[in-house]
C-alpha cells in the first residue's frame, strides 16, 4: 500500500493547481457552513437560555388599567404557571443638551427573580423599591447608556403625566422582550441614541403615572400541555371591563418575532450556500478523477497485474477526492471559526443577548463528516469504472468512443457558417458532456450568488426610497402623551420655519371578519394629507377615503377580506365595553414593515365616539431652521416623542454599513467558485487535447490561434452559464425571501438592471481570469516540445 500512497502524492503534486482549486471550493463551502452554523448556534443557544432564565412570557394582555389584584384571579385559572402584572408606557426623555429621546418605561414587581419577563443585570446594581434618597431608581439597557454617554449615578429626566420626573441610573440590564430594542416596526433598526429601555420598580411606576394599585399589562406563562386558546379566552373575558386593548402570543411579540426571523434565515443560509459549493466541488472531482482514470488506464492494468485488488485501486483513486475534501475541511473549519467571530460582533450591534462565544466542536465535526461524505461519494462514483478494466486489455490503447453529430451540426444553415476552429470547439464540448455540464452548473452557481449578493443592496435601497421618499415625506413626526384636540396644533403650526402641519390619530383595534380576528392599528389621516401616504401593490401612493377603511396587505390576507367586504372594527379607547363599528373595505395597501390600516381622521374619531381628536402631527419644515424647531418642540411637555426622518435615515445607513462585510465576502466566494470551475475545466481540456494542439502547431497555427481555440471552448461553456445564472439568481432570491418573510415584515424582490449587468461583467471577468491562469504556459511551449505528444 505504500506504493499506492507514493503514487497518490505524486498525482497530487502533478495536478497541484487543480487539486488546490478544488480544495478551495471545498474550503469556501465548509467555511460558510461552520461560520453560519456556529453563529446561529450561539445566537439560538443564547436566546433559549435567556428566555428560560428570565421566564419569557407566553402571552401578553394590554388594558387601559386594571387593579393589581387581577393577578390572583388569573393565577387561579387552570393551566397558568406564572403571571406578572406591570405598567409599561412610552415616555419622553429630556437629554442634557435639551434634545428629546423616548424610552419604554417598564415596571417590575419585587422580588424580581420569579417574575415573568425578568431582567438580567449586566453592570451596576438592581434598583430598590424605596431608595434611601427618596427618588426613583432605574436600570437602562446598555446600548442606550453607551450611546448617550451616561454613567451610574446620573439622572435622566422623563416626562410623565405632564411633569418632569428624574430617574437615577443605577445599572444596566437586558430583558428577553427587549433583545431587539426598537420602538415599533417603522423604526427598522435600533437607534439607541433616541430610544431606550428604562426599568423601574412597580411601585415607582405607579407613582410616576399616578396609578396607585393599578397596572396596564398582564403577562402569563402557560403550564405544559395547557389549552392555551381556552385560557386566553377566559383571561380576555375577565379583562373586558378594564379596556382590553390588545392580546397576542409570544410569536407576535416584536423583538421575539424579529429575532426568530433572523434565526430562521440563518438556518436556511447555513444549509443553502454550503450545499451549492460542495455540490459543485463534487462534480469537479468526479470529472477530474474520470479523466485521470482514463489517462492512467494502462497503469491501472499494471497495478491489477501486480496483485492489487479492485477495492485497493478504487480506494487509491477515491483517496484523491478524500484528500481534497479533508484539506478543504481543515482550512474551511479554521476560516469559518474566524469568520463566525466577525458575525458575532455584527449581531451584537443589533441584538441585546448575553454574550455567547464558543467554538462548537460538534459543528466542526459535522463539517469534516460532510466534507468526507462529499469526497467519498465523488471518489467512489468516479472510480467504479476501475473494476471493469482488464489488465491485458489495458495495455492496448482505448478505442475512440462512439460519437454522433451534435445539435448544431443538425442545423446546416448555422453550422456551415462557422470557422473550422469554432467547429472543433463545439465538437470538443459536445464530446465531454459531463465536464460541460459541471462547468455550466458551476458558472450558473457563481453568477447566481453574485446576483443574490447585489440583490441584498438593491432591496435595502428600494425599501429606503419607497419608505422615506414616497411614503414618509415629513421632516418630523410628533406624538403626544394623550390624544388632544386639533386646535392644540396651532402653536406648533405657527412656529417659525414650519411650512406644513398634518394631524393624525393612531388607534389600536381588533378587526373581525367572517369569524376571524386580527389585532392591528388604524391610522386616521386628515383630508388632503400628503406627508404620509399608503402605497398599492405597484408602490404608487393611494388616496385615503373619507368613509371606509384601507386594510394592510397582511391583515387582509389573515382575514380573507377583499375590497367591498364589510369588517367590524373594535376598539377599547376607554374603560368599559369595547366600541364596535362596521366599515367597508375600500382598498388594500402594501407595506414593507408590519401592517397598518388607514382611514380618514373623521372616520377614526367616529370609531372612538369622539370628534376632533388627534394623537400626533407631521411637520414639513425649512431645513435651515430644523434644529431650532426641534429645540422648540422639546420644550413642550405634552409631546411624547419627536422622530426626525433624516436622523432615522442616517442611523439606518450607518448600521447597514456592517452588512457590506457579508456582501463582500459572498462576492469574493462567488469569484473563487467561478475561477476554480473555469480553471479546472480549461486545464482538463488542455491535457486531453495536447495531441490536437500539437497537430495544429505543426500545420502552421500560431500560439495565439491555438490559445484562441481554448478560449472558444471556454466561452461555449461559460456564456450559457452566465445567461442562465441571471434568472436562476432571481429565482433563488424569491425562494430565500419567501422562506424568511413573516407577518412582521417582508423584503421586496427588487433587482436593478445595473445588478444584472454587473453580475454579467464580474462573471465574465472570472471566466477570463480563469482562462488566463490555466493557459499561461501555452505560449511558452514550442512546436517541437508539443510534437512529442503526437503518436
PyMOL commands that set and color helices and strands:
alter all, ss='L'
color gray80, all
select helices_A, chain A and resi 2-14+16-53+70-75+142-147+176-178+185-187+202-208+228-242+250-252+254-295+297-305+310-350+361-388+393-395+408-410+412-415+420-431+433-471+486-493+553-559+601-607+623-634+645-656+659-688+690-698+703-740+753-775+778-780+783-787
alter helices_A, ss='H'
color red, helices_A
select strands_A, chain A and resi 59-67+80-86+88-94+100-108+119-124+136-140+155-160+163-175+195-201+214-222+244-249+476-485+498-513+516-525+549-552+566-571+579-589+596-600+613-621+639-644
alter strands_A, ss='S'
color yellow, strands_A
deselect
rebuild
show_as cartoon
